Amino acid sequence: MPVDFKHVKKQFEKSMADYDNNAVVQELMASKMMGELCKISPEYENILEIGTGTGLLTKYIVRNLKYKHYYGNDIVEKSKEYVKKVIPQADFIYGNAMKIKRDRKFDLIISNAVFQWFENFEKLLNILSCMMMPDGIIAFSTFSPENFQEISNVSGLSLNYKSKDELVCILNKLGFEVLYADGFCKELKFNNPLEMLVHLKKTGVNSLSDKIWSLKHIKGFCEKYNEKYPQTVLTYSPIVIIARLNANPVKVSDN
Ligand SMILES: C[S@@+](CC[C@H](N)C(=O)[O-])C[C@H]1O[C@@H](n2cnc3c(N)ncnc32)[C@H](O)[C@@H]1O
């Protein structure tokens, strides 16, 4: 399904007040990624965080890493307020991460639960690699094709998720050495499908569809879900990857 950035931006903006109380899986992902990153190195000069949102990962950065300068980025401008509460001296780069000016070099680019929103992962990584120091680290979490399988089985809606092996293959092609790659599954249980849809809305994920669902649409989804599944379960399937950019990376055209 093509991603409409304006719609994604609007849905995440609306979900911000409720996000932290509902982003249980995103929190697990941030914690796992940070644990693994600290084993590789907890010290960096310049960090760029992509898709800062409400600052969930930013808090892990402050608690666990030593750094000289931190830059945050999000397509939602309000994210700056959340980031500044965590790191008052942070620089905030507002806008699409694909369009960040390539005039600085970072030794760590980090992102939690964001890269699935980019249709072309290879193009994104190619752009980000131009902003990295030789031997710089990229650490990110995203989701595999099994993510939200119940939603795609019932509604046909899904993002263009890549498997762990596909992600590793792209990273290797672009001149990264993969230091860590692992996936896990987390099932969340709900009392009914409507409660599950509310959970998704509160984490900004109702932007899977570019249309606002009518009451009739929601009712139809819930009926179909109940016919297919005896219990309301939502499967998350996160992947955490940490990779180092080789000193002489392969340059692939980003067209
Ligand atoms: C699921 S939230 C994750 C937020 C945060 N990283 C966390 O760990 O909770 C995804 C975030 O990515 C941002 N985002 C989506 N597409 C983006 C893009 N193209 N450029 C920058 N940020 C983007 C959204 O606005 C949202 O804040």
The ligand as an SDF file (V2000), in Angstrom:
LIG
                    3D

 27 29  0  0  0  0  0  0  0  0999 V2000
    5.5710    4.6640   15.8680 C   0  0  0  0  0  0  0  0  0  0  0  0
    6.1420    6.3220   16.0170 S   0  0  0  0  0  0  0  0  0  0  0  0
    7.6750    5.9980   16.8580 C   0  0  0  0  0  0  0  0  0  0  0  0
    8.1160    7.1790   17.6680 C   0  0  0  0  0  0  0  0  0  0  0  0
    9.3590    6.9540   18.5310 C   0  0  0  0  0  0  0  0  0  0  0  0
   10.5120    6.6760   17.7100 N   0  0  0  0  0  0  0  0  0  0  0  0
    9.1590    5.8360   19.5310 C   0  0  0  0  0  0  0  0  0  0  0  0
   10.0630    5.0510   19.7310 O   0  0  0  0  0  0  0  0  0  0  0  0
    8.0890    5.7940   20.1580 O   0  0  0  0  0  0  0  0  0  0  0  0
    6.6990    6.7480   14.3770 C   0  0  0  0  0  0  0  0  0  0  0  0
    7.2120    8.1730   14.2640 C   0  0  0  0  0  0  0  0  0  0  0  0
    7.8590    8.3190   12.9960 O   0  0  0  0  0  0  0  0  0  0  0  0
    7.5240    9.5750   12.4420 C   0  0  0  0  0  0  0  0  0  0  0  0
    7.6880    9.4950   11.0000 N   0  0  0  0  0  0  0  0  0  0  0  0
    6.9600    8.7810   10.1180 C   0  0  0  0  0  0  0  0  0  0  0  0
    7.4070    8.9770    8.8610 N   0  0  0  0  0  0  0  0  0  0  0  0
    8.4590    9.8430    8.9610 C   0  0  0  0  0  0  0  0  0  0  0  0
    9.3350   10.4500    8.0170 C   0  0  0  0  0  0  0  0  0  0  0  0
    9.2110   10.2130    6.7110 N   0  0  0  0  0  0  0  0  0  0  0  0
   10.3120   11.2860    8.4440 N   0  0  0  0  0  0  0  0  0  0  0  0
   10.4460   11.5490    9.7810 C   0  0  0  0  0  0  0  0  0  0  0  0
    9.6350   11.0150   10.7180 N   0  0  0  0  0  0  0  0  0  0  0  0
    8.6590   10.1740   10.3270 C   0  0  0  0  0  0  0  0  0  0  0  0
    6.0670    9.7780   12.8960 C   0  0  0  0  0  0  0  0  0  0  0  0
    5.6640   11.1250   12.8440 O   0  0  0  0  0  0  0  0  0  0  0  0
    6.1190    9.2240   14.3210 C   0  0  0  0  0  0  0  0  0  0  0  0
    6.4560   10.2090   15.2540 O   0  0  0  0  0  0  0  0  0  0  0  0
  1  2  1  0
  2  3  1  0
  2 10  1  0
  3  4  1  0
  4  5  1  0
  5  6  1  0
  5  7  1  0
  7  8  2  0
  7  9  1  0
 10 11  1  0
 11 12  1  0
 11 26  1  0
 12 13  1  0
 13 14  1  0
 13 24  1  0
 14 15  1  0
 14 23  1  0
 15 16  2  0
 16 17  1  0
 17 18  1  0
 17 23  2  0
 18 19  1  0
 18 20  2  0
 20 21  1  0
 21 22  2  0
 22 23  1  0
 24 25  1  0
 24 26  1  0
 26 27  1  0
M  CHG  2   2   1   9  -1
M  END
$$$$
